Amino acid sequence: MEKIKVIITGATGMVGKGVLLECLDSNDVEKVLIIVRETTGIKHPKLHEVIHKDFSDFSSVIPHMSGYNACYFCLGISSAGISNEKYHQVTYDLTLHFAEIALPLNPDMTFCYVSGAGTSTEENSSMNWANVKGKTENAILEMPFEKAFMFRPGFIQPEKGVSSKVPLYKMIYSFISPFFPVLDKLFPSSITTTSRLGKAMISVVKNGYSATHLENHDINKAALY
């Protein structure tokens, strides 16, 4: 297939930055557009960085968004400490708003959305976040993208200098990081890395995948190709 030309959101976060670094390192990726509220500080010939503060209105970004065949949507927030309404606004409304703009500009686009392990496809979980993530996944899959894949990682080990902005995540990671190599082998269905996640996203755009929902073990498998 042609080289991947990708838009990445959330590139200042742990997942998005990890995916960005893999894209910049990959010979399969030709160019990368990132839309961020603040600069990543990364300079690369493939990279076009657009600083955009208001993610409720992408009208000024539209001139930059044509000519891409993939989107890695890594933007998201934790549900801890915020209202259900705010979580729905950021997780569902913002994602669909962006997708509805990107699709007509790039009708051959593959859309990859990062949700998480435990997301409820049936939207009937006792946990609000799992239902909102499931609702978002379902809405994306109903859109006429060329292909769409839902990524559901478990615990993610940050690599290549990437770090989490979430204090609780950083605390947990600092505790288990010495044991990560062992845990990784013992629990392949629950643990992945930022590098594997990035490689898996590149792989599904290039090679496709047998499922639309990639659970943690699927991510690790796809990363090998």
N, C-alpha and C positions, 0 to 999 in steps of 0.2 A: 504494500500500500504506500501512498505518499507519506512523506514525513509528517510527524505530528506538529500541529500548530495549536497551542493550548492557552486557554485563559484559566488562571488560578485565582481563586478568592481565599482569603484567610492566610495569606502568605507570611504574615507576621506572627502567626500562632505556631504552636509546636508541630501540628500535623501539616499545615500548609507550607511551612518553611522546609520541613523534611521532604515533602513532595517536590517543592521548587528545586531544591538542591539536586534531587535525582534527575529532574528534567534537564537541568543545565548540564549535567554530566553525561546525558544519554545521546548517542548518535542518532537515535530514532526521533528525537525532538528537534525541530527546526527553529521554532521561535516560541517565546513565552510572553504573555501579557499578564501582569499582576495588577490588581486594583486594590489598593490599600489605603488606610487612613493615615498611616505614617510610613516613612521610608524604611525599607529593609536594610539599606546601606550596601546592598549587593550590586556590583557592577559586572556585567557580562555581555558579550556581543549578541547573544540570543534574547536578552531580557529588555522588555519595555515596561517600565514601572509608571503607573498612573496614580497619583495621590488624589484621593477623593474622600471628603469628609462625611457627606450625607448619603448613607446607603439606603435611604428611603426614596431617593430620586437619582436615577442613573442617567438622566437625559444628557448631561454634559459629557458623559463617558461614551455614549453611543457611537460617535465618530471613530473611536478607537477599537470597536468591538467586532468589526467585520473581518472575514478572511481566516477564520479559525475552524478547525474540525474536531476540537475536543474542549471540554470544560471540566476542571477538577474543582468541585465546590467543597472547600474545606473550612468555610467560615461557620462558626457556631459558638454557643456559649453554654456554660454549665447551668443547670436548672436550680442549683442550690442558691437559696437566698433571694430569689426573684419571684414575682407573681406568675401565675399560669398565663395571664394575659400577655405579659412581657415576653415570656418564653415562646409563646405561640407567634407573637409578632416577629421576633428575630428568627426563629427556626422555620416556621412555615411561610409567613407572609413575605419576608425578605427573599427567601430562596425562590419562591414561585415568581415573585416580581422580577428577579434577575433572569430566571429561566425563560420567562415570557418575552423578555427583551432579546436575549441571546439567540433564541431559536429562529425567528424570521431572518435575522442577519446571517445565520450560519445553518442552513437547512440540513447539511450533512454532518452535523455535530454529534459526537458521542458525549453524553453527560454522565459524569461520575460524581455521586453524592456520598459524602461521609456522614453516616449516622452513628451506629454503635451497637455492640453486642447487647441483646435484650430488647431491641426495637420490636414493637408489636405490629406485624403486618395487618392483623385483624382489628387493630386499634381498640382492644378490649383489656388492656393491662390495668392493674391497679396503680401503676406509676404514670403520672401525666406525661413525663418526658418521653416515655416509650410510645405512647399513643400519638403524640405530636410528631415525633420522628417517623412513625409508621404512616401517618397521614401525609407527611411530606414526601416520603418515598412513593406512596401510591399515586399521588398527584403527578410526580415527575414521570412515572412509568406510563401514565395515561397520555402524556404529551408526545407528539410525533417526532421525537428525536430519531436520528439514524439508529443509535443504540443508547441504552441507559443502563447503568450498573450502580447498585446500592452497596456501599462498603460498610461492613459492620465489624470493625476491629474490637478486640478486647483490650487488655492492657498493652500500651504502646511504649516500647523503650525508645527514648530519644537518642539519636546518633548524630555524628558529624558536627558536634557543637550546638545542636538544637536543644532547647530547653522549654519546659512548660511555664506558662505564666500563672497557673493555678496553684496556690500555696499548698492545698491538700495533696495534689498530685505530686508536687515536688517533694513533699515530706515522705509520701509513700515510696516514691522512687529512690530517694536517698537511703531508705531502709532496706529495700530489696535489691538494689543494684549489685551488691557483691555476689548475690546468689542468682543473678539473672541467667547466666549460661546454663545452670542446672535446671532452673524453673522453665526455661525455654524448651529444653528437651523433654521435660516431664509433662508440660501442659501446652502442646502445640496448638490446641484448639482455643486457647485463651490468651496467648501472648504473641505479639508481633513487634516490629520496629518501624520507625519512621522511614528507613531506607526501603524495607520490604513493601511498605504501603505505597511508596512512590513508584517502585519498580512494577508492582501489580497494576497500578493505574495505567502506566505506559503499556504494559502487556495487553490489557483488555482492549485498549483502543487499537493496538496493532494486530492482535491475534483473536480477539473475541474471547468469550468464556462460556462454559456450558450452563451457567446459572446467571440470573439477573441480580440476585442477592448474594454477595460474597461474605460469608461468615469468616471468622478469624482464620480457620484452616484453609479456606479458599484463597484468602489473601496471601498466605505464606506459599501456597502452591503456585498461584499465578505469578508471584515474584520470581520464580525460577525460570520463566520462559522469556 
